[in-house]
Amino acid sequence: MSTDTFRAFTAASSDGSGERGLTSLSRQDLPADGVLIAVEWSSVNYKDGLASTPKGKVARISPLVPGIDLAGRVVEEAEGFTVGEPVLAHGYDLGVARHGGFAELARVPAGWLVRLPAGLELRDAMVLGTAGFTAALSVVALEEHGVVPGAGPVLVTGATGGVGSVAVAILAARGYEVVASTGKPDADGYLRGLGAASVVARAELSEPGGRPLESTVYAGAVDCVGGATLANVLKRVNYGGAVAASGLTGGAELATTVLPFILRGVSLLGIDSVQTPIARRRAVWQRMGGDLRPADLSAIGHDITFAELDPALDAVLAGAATGRAVLDVRA
């Protein structure tokens, strides 16, 4: 990287068609405000896949540097951040309406930055990233509701995805009996390696219809799918239990009844990681380096380079990704 130009993966759209790939940008292409960051690591999220194609209808500027996650070091002292300080950022407009993490340099508003927590390296932070933060928020929400280890099995749907993988690992590390749901028949070993006590096929929960209530099975759930899967999960949660929901890959519709809520006191906890206030974001990240840290991050993340980014984006959109693809921006 020269003093002015740097490598960046950009996505551009025009008249319904799109182009994406590695190019060279200058500092003048970055927003004028914010803290200048030398990005070392980013990661691939479903939203990045959407932002990289016109059909995704997520990108709000063109061309855009996608990457809703980034981790790196401060280049110039600004707004209380010192040169060389390790930081991370995700959410808000990053990688959507403002250039994101798929570049060697980024400018990020100070109010979006999180200082790297003790217990994590910069790469660790991107193995977690938005997906890990969403998983951690989900676990925190369940625990704040009273779902604790020993209360019964906790289900994780979409368990091989980014949010699901980290949720399985966090819950297992905290002593929960984790049941992982997946549509990938060869993922049993991967999920058990993360700490899942048992694995169930996605088809058991993905078919719509049936009775308004089923026999109770789960003390709580982390749902990364939505749609018919979420409706079926709600029918199976114990009295007073809760479901933390963050996904919609199974659809945005929720065909259910009020019966789980008014006859069993089940709570549906919506999880949003994009606009989480910065104070709570920073507090949860501190815990992600401590009591919410998965036992083995190496089982979740695998490194890729810019040369491998294009197929990784296609894979995450197709639902073919397992775990977290972590982009080494320096490679």
N, C-alpha and C positions, 0 to 999 in steps of 0.2 A: 504494500500500500504506500503510495506517495503521500506527500504532505497535503495534497489537495484532492486528488482523485482516489477512488476506491471502488472495489467490486460490489455489485449489488444484483440481486435477482429481482427483476421487475415483471409486472403483468400489466398489459395495456389492452384496452378494448375500443373498438370503433365499429359502428354499424352492425352490432351483434356478433362480430368476430373478435378473436383475441389473439394476442401474441405474448409469450412469456419466455424468459431466459436470462442468462447472465450477461450483464453489461457493465459499463463504467459510468459512474456518476462523480460529480464534484460536490464539495461542501455547499456550494451555492444552490444545489438541488434540494438540500435539506430545509426543513422549516427554520425560520429565523430565530425562534424562541426555544428555550429549553436548555438542558444540560447535554453537552456533547459526550457521547459514549463510544469507546472503541469496543465494538461487539465481538465477543469471543464465541458465544454459543447461542443458538436459537433452537426451535423444535417445530415439528410439523403437527398441526392441529386440523381438525375437520373444517374449521372456519378459514384456515389458510387455503385449503383446497377450494372452498367456495370463492374466496377473494381472488384466486388465480385464474378464474374462468368467468366470462361474461354471464353464463347461465346461472352462476351462483348468486348474482345480484346482491353482493355484499360490499364490494369495493365502491367507495364513494369519490375516489379521485383516480385519474388515469394520466400517465402511468403511475402505478403504485408499487412500492416495495412491500410485499406481504410480510407476514411474521408477527403474530400477535404476542409472541414471547421474545424476550432477549435478556442476555446476561453479559456483562462486560465491565470495563473499568472507565472511570471518569477521565476525560482527556484534559479538560480545562476547569479550574476551580470556578464554581458558580453556585449560588443560592444554598450555601452551607455544605456542599459536597466538595471534597478535596481531590486533587489529582491522584490517580491510581486507586481510588477507593472502589471496591467491588460492589456492584449494584445489579439489580434486576428490575424488569418492568413487564407488565402484561395488562391486557384489558383496556378499558376506556376506548379511545379511537385508534390505538396503535395497530398498525397493519390493516386498517380499514379506511380511515379518512386521513391518516397520517402515516408517513413512511415508517415501516416496522423493522423487524429483526433480521431479515434476510439480506443483510448488507454489513460491510465492515465498519461503517459509522452510522450513528443515529443521533438525533436530537430528541430528547424526551423531557416533557415538563417535570420540574422538580417534584410537583405534587403527585406524580404517578410513580416515582421511584421508591424502591424498597432496598434498604441496605442489606447486603448478603448476610443471612443469619449465621451465627456460630453453629457449627455442626454440618455445614454444607459447603461444598466447592461450587464454583460457577457452573461446571458441567452438571453437578447434582441438581442445581436449581432448575436447569432446563430438562433434565429427565422428569422432573416434577412439572414445572411450568403451569400453564393455565389448567391443564387437565388435572395435575396433582393438587393444585389449589382448589379446584372445584370439588375434587374428592375429599380434601381436608375439610372444606366448608360443609360438605354433606355429613361427614362423621361428627363434626362439632355440633351441627344442628340436631342430629339424632341423640347425641349425648345430652345436649341442653334440654331435650324433650324427655329424657329419662330412660332412653334405651341404653342399657349398660351390659358389659360382658356378664354372661351367666343368665341373662333374661330369656335366652332362646336364640335360635339361628338367625343370622342376618343375611338377607339375600342381596346379591349384586347382579344386576342385569347388564348386558353388554359388557361382560367382564373382561374380554380380551382387548377392548379399546383402551384409549389413554386414561379416561376417568375411571373406568371400571378396573383396570389393572392396578392403579394406585389405590383405589378404594379397597380392593381385596387385600393388598399388602398392608395398608394402614390398619384396617380392622383386625387382621390376623395378628399383627404385632401388638395390638392392644388387648388381645385375649378373647376376641369374639370367635364364635363358631361361624365360619363364613361359608355360605352356599353360593357358588358362582354359576351364572346362567350364560350360555354361549351357543352360537349357531355353528361353531367350528368344531367338528368332531375330533380333530387331532390336537385340540388345545388342553386336553385334560392334564397332561404333565406340566405344561406351562403354568396353569392356574393352581395346581396343587403345590408347585414350587414356590408360588407367591404366598401360600398359606391357606388356600381354600381347603376346607374339610371335605367337601363334596362338590360335584359338578352336575348340573342338570341341563338338558337340551333346551335350546331356545323354543322349540316347537311346543313344549309343555305350557308355555305362557303366552305365546304369540297369536293363538287363534282367537278371534273375537267371538262374542256371544256366551252362551252358557248361563248358569244360575247367577243371581245377583250377589250371592255369598257362597263361599266355599269353606271347607274345614280350615281352621287356622293352623298355620305352620310357622310363621316368621314373627320374631319380636320387632323387626323393622327391616327396611330395605333401602339400598341406594339404587335408584332407577336411572339408567343412562339411555333409555330407549324411548319411553313414552308410548303413545298410541294404545293398541290393544294389550300390549305387555303390561303397561302401567295399570290399566283397568283390572287385569287379572291378578296382579300383585296385591292391589288394594283389597281384593276379596279374601286374601289368605293371611292377612296381618292380624296378629293377636289383639285382644282387647287392650285399648290404650296405647297401641303401638304407633309407629310413624313411618312414612316413606319420604325420603329426601329425593326430589326429582329434578334432574338437570338436563335431560336429553330429549330429543324429538326425532331421532333417526327412524323410529317406528311410526312417525306421524304426529301431527299436532292435535288431532282429534282425540277426545277422551270420552268414550262411550261407557259410562258407568251410571250407578244409581247413588242416592244419598245413603243407602243402607250401611256401608262400611263406616260412615262418619257418625250416623245417629244411633246405630245399634251396637257398634263396637268401639266408638270413640276414637277411631283411627284418624290421624292427622296427616295431611299432605303438605309437605314443607318444600316450597319452591326455592331453588338454589340458583342464584345469579352471580357469576364471577366477573362480569364485565364492569358493572358500575359499583361494585363493593366499595364503600367509603375507605379512603386510604388508611385511616387509623386502624380499622378492623383488618384490612388487608395486611398491614405491617405486623399486627399482633398475631394473626394466624400464621404468617410466614415464620415468625420467631418460633412458634410451636412446631412448624414443619422441620426445623432443624433439631428439634428435641423430641418431645413425647409423641408427635404426630409423624415422625420420620419412619418410612418403611425400613424394615430390617435389611433388605438387600436391593439397593437401587440398580445394581448391575443386571438384575434379572428383568428389569422393566425397560431400560433404554438401550438402544443400539445406535452407534454413530454413523452419520452419513456426511458426504461432502456436497458441494454445489453441483457436482456432476451427477449426483444421485438424487437431487432434490425433485426434479421433474417427475420421475416415476413414483417417488414417495408421495407426492401430492395426489397423483392419480389413485394410488393404493388407498389412501385414507378416504377419498371420496367414494371408492368402490366398496368400502367396508372390508377391505382385504388386509388392513394393517393390524399387526399385533404389537402391543406395548407402545413404546414411544420412540419415534425416529428423531434423533438429536443431531442438529446440524452444527458441525465444526466450521465456523465461519472463517477460520484462519487457514484451513486446509486447501 
